[in-house]
Amino acid sequence: MWDLNSNQMIQVAQHEAPVKTVHWIKAPNYSCVMTGSWDKTLKFWDTRMPNPMMTIDLRERCYCADVVYPMAIVGTAGRGLIVYQLEGQPQQFKPIESPLKYQHRCVSIFLDKKGAPTGFALGSIEGRVAVHYVNAQLPKDNFTFKCHRSNGMNNGYQDIFAVNDIAFHPVHGTLATVGSDGRFSFWDKDARTKLKTSEQMEQPITCCCFNARGHIFAYSVSYDWSKGHEYYNPQSKNYLFLHPCFDELKPRTQK
């Protein structure tokens, strides 16, 4: 943990294998850090204590997670998906059968019109996103869409890229996806339409987020190892970009 006031860093968590996800949970009766790891555990840490408050065993390695109190979701190897409820203390709410056929890369929770977490968007290595409600009123409310793919064919094949991150706009409820193709795209999930796609960057876009008011879209450009070590170029620089975005993320006007 990095203390910005003192510019000091302290260790607040540890696992037996690489840590894949880190999230802060602020509940009425507790605050903690949630970490997910390739050691097949989900751990909850009081940053003042050396040992975890709680450890939850996973069936597989943690690949992605998101938290919006009182809900957490974890995606694992083997296309596993588990929803947790965080009220009182963290506990499993229910497992969900993955709506995607390939490995999960990222997941992001979205809110209903009352501001409560109600579902999630799940991205995979196959250039596809699933929009899924935890308790869908109708099966057709859940759907998937293709993204981060080449427009044309290359020697009879379409290039398909991983979806590296998904973020929901804090005001409009629309979303952004970023991918190994080096582009970001903005989407209106309710109208099921694309709002914008960016120009291609020199390297993949690895992660993204919005500021609290939704005026700035931040994203990072660096190699994501999606093509293996042989495509890594140590001369290529990593970048962080800030993009003004409020109007671009406004939902599509209903006709």
PyMOL commands that set and color helices and strands:
alter all, ss='L'
color gray80, all
select helices_A, chain A and resi 77-79+139-141+229-231
alter helices_A, ss='H'
color red, helices_A
select strands_A, chain A and resi 2-3+8-9+19-26+31-37+41-45+54-57+62-68+71-76+80-85+91-95+104-111+117-124+128-133+143-146+163-168+175-179+184-188+193-197+205-210+216-221+239-244
alter strands_A, ss='S'
color yellow, strands_A
deselect
rebuild
show_as cartoon
